[in-house]
Amino acid sequence: MPGMTRVSAPVAGFVLIDSLLALLVLALALLGLGQTIARQLAETRSTQARAVALQFIDAAAEHLAVIPASPSAPFELAESELPPQWNAMLKAALPGAAASVFRTLSVPRQVRIAIAWPANERQMTTADAELQQEALGTTLAKDGHQCPPTFLCHVAYVSQ
C-alpha cells in the first residue's frame, strides 16, 4: 500500500521498551509525590494537634492567673483549680490526651502545664488509649520533662 511504511521488528521492540521505561519513571515520580503528600498531611495533623494543645495551655494559664498561689504547699496539684470541663474538653479535642498541672518546687508562683497526646491515634483502640492515658498521667506527674515514647508533648511554665 502506498504511504504506509513497515517498521522492522527490532525497532518496534525498542519503542515498546522505551515506552515501558517512560511509564516506570512516571510511576516512580508519582510514588514519590504520593509519599510527600502523605508526609505533609501527617505534619499538618501534628501541627494542628500542637495548636490545640497550646490553646488549652493558654486557657489554663489565663484561668490560673487570677487564682492566688498557695505559698504553704508549693508542689501541689493545680489541676483542681481549673474548671471541671477543661479536662473533658481537652480529651474531646485531642483523643487519648492527658494533662498534668503542678506548681513547681523552685518557683512557688510558677505552674507547669504539660499536655501529651498520642503520636498516632489511629493505631490505638479505645481500651489501649485509656490504659496509656492512665500511665501517661503518672509519667507526667513524676517527670514533666520526659515525654513517653509514643506521645507528643508540650510543656509550658506559667508564672502567676
Sequence and secondary structure as in RCSB ss.txt:
>XXXX:A:sequence
MPGMTRVSAPVAGFVLIDSLLALLVLALALLGLGQTIARQLAETRSTQARAVALQFIDAAAEHLAVIPASPSAPF
ELAESELPPQWNAMLKAALPGAAASVFRTLSVPRQVRIAIAWPANERQMTTADAELQQEALGTTLAKDGHQCPPT
FLCHVAYVSQ
>XXXX:A:secstr
 TT     HHHHHHHHHHHHHHHHHHHHHHHHHHHHHHHHHHHHHHHHHHHHHHHHHHHHHHHHHTS   TT SS
SB GGGS HHHHHHHHHHSTT EEEEEE SSSTTEEEEEEEEES GGG  HHHHHHHHHHHHHHHHH TT   TT
EEEEEEEEE 
